[in-house]
Amino acid sequence: VLGWLGLFYGVVAVGVLLVSFSFSPQAIEQGAPWGPLGLDAGSCIGCALCGLSRAFSLFSHGQFLTGWDMNALVAVAWPATWLVAVLGPFAFGGAIGVREVQYASLILLVISTT
């Protein structure tokens, strides 16, 4: 069960990282990734997660101090997302006993974020 959860969360983490690399912070602020999903950033009520999407994008684009200023939670969430993206597929590969899954997942992650 843990292997499948690792795979699921690993795929979600890779998706989050791909969005953060694919869209600029300005595009995220304008709602570019969320518009097709029918989500509206204007409906945010101002919780602790405000600015986290933009902060993720800023971190992914190397603007660490600006990302920290946007939302300090990114200093924990961004590295944790990388950790889940890398270790999730390893947990899956280890659970089913296929080491090739682990290496293939790591290679695909590196290719997808470059």
C-alpha positions as CSV (number, residue, x, y, z in Angstrom):
1,V,0.0,0.0,0.0
2,L,2.8,2.4,0.9
3,G,4.4,1.8,-2.5
4,W,1.2,2.8,-4.3
5,L,0.8,5.9,-2.1
6,G,4.4,6.8,-2.9
7,L,3.7,6.5,-6.6
8,F,0.6,8.6,-6.3
9,Y,2.1,11.4,-4.3
10,G,5.3,11.3,-6.4
11,V,3.2,11.9,-9.6
12,V,1.3,14.7,-7.9
13,A,4.6,16.3,-6.7
14,V,6.1,16.1,-10.2
15,G,2.9,17.8,-11.6
16,V,3.2,20.6,-9.0
17,L,6.8,21.1,-9.9
18,L,6.1,21.1,-13.6
19,V,3.5,23.8,-13.2
20,S,5.9,25.9,-11.1
21,F,8.6,25.6,-13.8
22,S,6.2,26.0,-16.7
23,F,4.5,29.3,-15.6
24,S,6.1,32.5,-14.6
25,P,5.1,34.0,-11.3
26,Q,3.3,36.8,-13.2
27,A,1.3,34.2,-15.2
28,I,0.3,32.4,-12.0
29,E,-0.8,35.7,-10.4
30,Q,-3.0,36.3,-13.5
31,G,-4.5,32.8,-13.0
32,A,-3.0,31.2,-16.1
33,P,-2.8,27.6,-14.8
34,W,-6.1,27.7,-12.9
35,G,-8.4,29.4,-15.5
36,P,-8.9,26.2,-17.6
37,L,-9.8,24.3,-14.4
38,G,-12.6,26.9,-13.6
39,L,-10.8,28.1,-10.5
40,D,-10.6,31.8,-9.6
41,A,-7.7,33.2,-7.6
42,G,-9.9,36.2,-6.8
43,S,-12.0,34.0,-4.5
44,C,-9.2,33.4,-2.0
45,I,-10.2,34.6,1.5
46,G,-6.6,35.2,2.6
47,C,-5.3,32.0,4.3
48,A,-1.8,31.0,5.2
49,L,-1.4,29.5,1.7
50,C,-1.9,32.9,0.0
51,G,0.9,33.5,-2.5
52,L,2.3,29.9,-2.2
53,S,1.8,29.1,-5.9
54,R,3.7,32.3,-6.9
55,A,6.3,31.5,-4.3
56,F,6.7,28.0,-5.7
57,S,7.2,29.5,-9.2
58,L,9.7,32.1,-7.9
59,F,11.7,29.3,-6.2
60,S,11.6,27.2,-9.4
61,H,12.9,30.2,-11.3
62,G,15.7,30.9,-8.8
63,Q,14.2,33.9,-7.1
64,F,14.5,32.5,-3.6
65,L,14.3,35.8,-1.6
66,T,11.3,37.1,-3.5
67,G,9.6,33.7,-3.0
68,W,10.4,33.8,0.7
69,D,8.8,37.3,0.9
70,M,5.7,36.1,-0.9
71,N,5.1,33.2,1.5
72,A,7.7,31.8,3.9
73,L,6.0,28.4,3.9
74,V,7.7,27.8,0.5
75,A,11.0,27.3,2.3
76,V,9.6,24.0,3.7
77,A,7.0,23.1,1.0
78,W,9.3,23.4,-2.1
79,P,12.1,21.1,-0.8
80,A,9.5,18.7,0.6
81,T,7.8,18.5,-2.8
82,W,11.1,17.7,-4.4
83,L,11.7,15.0,-1.8
84,V,8.3,13.4,-2.5
85,A,8.8,13.7,-6.2
86,V,12.1,11.8,-6.0
87,L,11.4,9.3,-3.2
88,G,7.8,8.5,-4.1
89,P,8.6,6.4,-7.2
90,F,11.5,4.8,-5.3
91,A,9.0,3.6,-2.6
92,F,6.8,2.2,-5.4
93,G,9.7,0.5,-7.1
94,G,11.0,-1.0,-3.8
95,A,7.5,-2.2,-2.8
96,I,7.0,-4.1,-6.0
97,G,10.6,-5.2,-6.2
98,V,11.5,-3.6,-9.5
99,R,14.6,-1.4,-9.2
100,E,14.2,-0.3,-12.9
101,V,11.1,1.6,-11.9
102,Q,13.1,3.6,-9.4
103,Y,15.8,4.5,-11.9
104,A,13.4,5.2,-14.7
105,S,11.3,7.5,-12.5
106,L,14.4,9.5,-11.4
107,I,15.5,9.9,-15.0
108,L,12.1,11.0,-16.1
109,L,11.9,13.6,-13.3
110,V,15.3,15.0,-14.3
111,I,14.3,15.2,-18.0
112,S,10.9,16.8,-17.3
113,T,12.3,19.6,-15.2
114,T,15.2,20.6,-17.5
